[in-house]
């Protein structure tokens, strides 16, 4: 039975984006012909949100936080860009390209405001970047995001739709802190009962479990809005154009600032993925709970563009590492 479980989760982890595209297409088709199902399933959205976030929180290594003192400059750079330049860039692009579409503008600003996702640790590792740095940035970003997500959304997205910052902060605390606490407790008992060896075997399966909640939530959200999307294919073009500016600018900015601080390739790669790898689960949770279905559509489309750039970085990582090592570094 355990082998079957590992096989299924391994398949999901290897094909997470292909499955996401399949879910999006199926949801659009299903929602077009059966438009009432998505609305009737929406009360189950909070349960799906929990399934998305809880498994990822089990794998967070809080004991690694003590390493932050040795990498303070790198951590500060990544978190600083994540919670200052990234939201402002998203707002500028939303105002430039989506000003006539408030729901879309809010979605883009939300993507720019949320912290990095746990998947950046995987991308960083595959690209031979510093995994401890990516881990630390991810962990700190979750905690800082509790306060800064409501602040930025009120200041920037509040220009398009009314936002209650206190209610949003309460929601973000519930979204992040509750799964984090329960995940930490679960991790403690797993380690106590089974030890590190078995925990390391099952840890890679947590993202797959989180993906299942994400797929169901996508189905509920998109099927409820499928008819409007299919009748307006121009929506896709309007969303892709700012996305094609957003991610290259974040990657370029992270590399430029890393260069100014004379970071080595490992730290630069971790910073780049931590800045550009936005958290789909948190943005989707906030979009579903606070904003219109059209805002959820933005959150659904942007990760597909995001993963293209992250995969491209990974494919070019050997060349990037070689070029980075050849650049003269400040003493």
Residue pairs with C-beta under 8 A, 6 or more apart in sequence:
5 205
6 205
8 208
9 204
9 205
9 208
9 209
10 204
10 205
10 208
12 19
12 208
12 211
12 212
13 204
13 205
13 207
13 208
13 211
16 207
16 208
16 211
17 304
17 307
19 211
19 215
20 211
20 214
20 215
20 218
20 303
20 304
21 304
23 215
23 218
23 219
24 218
24 222
24 300
24 304
26 219
27 38
27 218
27 219
27 221
27 222
27 223
27 226
28 222
28 223
28 226
28 229
28 230
29 226
30 37
30 219
30 223
30 226
31 37
31 38
31 222
31 223
31 224
31 225
31 226
31 227
32 226
32 227
32 230
34 223
35 223
35 224
35 226
35 227
37 223
38 219
38 220
38 221
38 222
38 223
38 224
38 225
38 226
39 224
41 219
41 220
41 223
42 220
42 224
44 216
44 220
45 217
45 220
45 221
45 288
45 289
46 289
48 213
48 214
48 216
48 217
48 220
49 175
49 213
49 217
49 281
49 284
49 285
49 288
49 289
50 178
50 179
50 213
51 209
51 210
51 212
51 213
51 216
52 210
52 213
52 214
52 217
52 281
52 284
52 285
53 175
53 176
53 179
53 210
53 213
53 281
53 282
53 285
54 179
54 182
54 183
54 186
54 210
55 183
55 206
55 207
55 209
55 210
56 118
56 179
56 183
56 206
56 207
56 210
56 281
57 179
57 180
57 182
57 183
57 184
58 183
58 184
58 186
58 187
58 190
58 203
58 206
59 118
59 183
59 187
59 203
59 206
60 118
60 135
60 138
60 139
60 142
60 180
60 183
60 184
60 187
61 135
61 139
62 139
62 184
64 132
64 135
64 136
64 139
65 136
65 139
65 140
67 132
67 136
68 75
68 136
68 140
71 130
71 132
71 133
71 136
71 267
73 261
74 130
74 133
74 261
74 263
74 267
74 270
74 271
75 133
75 136
75 137
75 140
77 257
77 258
77 261
77 263
77 271
78 116
78 133
78 137
78 254
78 270
78 271
78 274
78 275
79 137
79 140
79 141
79 144
81 250
81 253
81 254
81 257
81 271
81 275
82 115
82 116
82 137
82 141
82 274
82 275
83 113
83 115
83 141
83 144
83 145
83 148
83 152
85 253
86 112
86 113
86 250
86 275
87 109
87 112
87 113
87 152
87 156
88 112
88 156
89 112
89 246
89 249
89 250
90 108
90 109
90 111
90 112
90 113
90 156
90 246
91 109
91 112
91 156
93 108
93 242
93 245
93 246
94 104
94 105
94 106
94 108
94 109
94 242
95 105
96 242
97 238
97 241
97 242
98 104
98 105
98 108
98 238
98 239
98 242
99 105
101 238
101 294
102 160
102 161
103 160
103 161
103 291
103 292
103 294
103 295
103 298
104 235
104 238
104 239
104 294
104 295
104 297
104 298
105 157
105 160
106 157
106 160
106 161
106 291
106 295
106 298
107 239
107 287
107 291
107 294
107 295
107 296
107 297
107 298
107 299
107 302
108 239
108 242
108 243
108 246
108 298
108 302
109 152
109 153
109 156
109 157
109 160
110 153
110 157
110 283
110 286
110 287
110 291
110 295
110 298
110 299
111 246
111 278
111 283
111 298
111 299
111 302
112 246
112 278
113 148
113 149
113 152
113 153
113 156
113 157
114 145
114 149
114 278
114 279
114 282
114 283
114 286
115 138
115 141
115 142
115 144
115 145
115 149
115 278
115 279
115 282
116 134
116 137
116 138
116 141
116 273
116 274
116 275
116 277
116 278
116 279
117 138
117 277
117 278
117 279
117 280
117 281
117 282
118 138
118 207
119 207
119 277
120 134
120 137
120 138
120 273
120 274
120 277
121 131
121 134
121 135
121 138
122 207
123 273
123 277
123 310
123 313
123 314
124 130
124 131
124 133
124 134
124 269
124 270
124 273
124 274
125 131
125 134
126 314
126 317
127 269
127 273
127 313
127 314
127 317
128 265
128 266
128 269
128 317
128 321
129 265
129 266
129 267
129 268
129 269
129 270
129 272
129 273
130 266
130 267
130 269
130 270
131 270
133 266
133 267
133 270
133 271
133 274
134 270
134 273
134 274
137 270
137 271
137 274
138 274
141 274
142 176
142 180
143 176
145 172
145 176
145 282
146 169
146 172
146 173
146 176
146 177
147 169
149 168
149 172
149 282
149 286
150 163
150 165
150 166
150 168
150 169
150 172
151 165
153 163
153 165
153 168
153 286
154 163
154 165
154 168
157 163
161 291
163 290
168 286
168 290
171 285
171 286
171 289
171 290
172 282
172 286
175 282
175 285
175 286
176 282
187 199
190 198
190 199
190 202
191 199
210 281
214 280
214 281
214 284
217 284
217 288
218 284
218 300
221 284
221 287
221 288
221 293
221 296
221 300
222 229
222 296
222 297
222 300
224 293
225 293
225 294
225 296
225 297
228 293
228 294
229 235
229 297
235 294
235 297
236 301
239 297
239 298
239 301
239 302
240 301
240 305
243 301
243 302
243 305
243 306
244 305
246 302
247 276
247 305
247 306
247 309
248 309
250 275
250 276
251 272
251 275
251 276
251 309
251 313
253 275
254 268
254 271
254 272
254 275
254 276
255 268
255 272
257 271
258 267
258 268
258 271
258 272
259 268
259 327
262 329
262 330
263 271
264 324
265 320
265 321
265 324
265 325
268 324
269 317
269 320
269 321
272 313
273 310
273 313
276 306
276 309
276 310
277 306
277 310
278 302
278 303
278 306
280 299
280 303
283 299
284 296
284 299
284 300
287 295
287 296
287 298
287 299
288 296
313 320
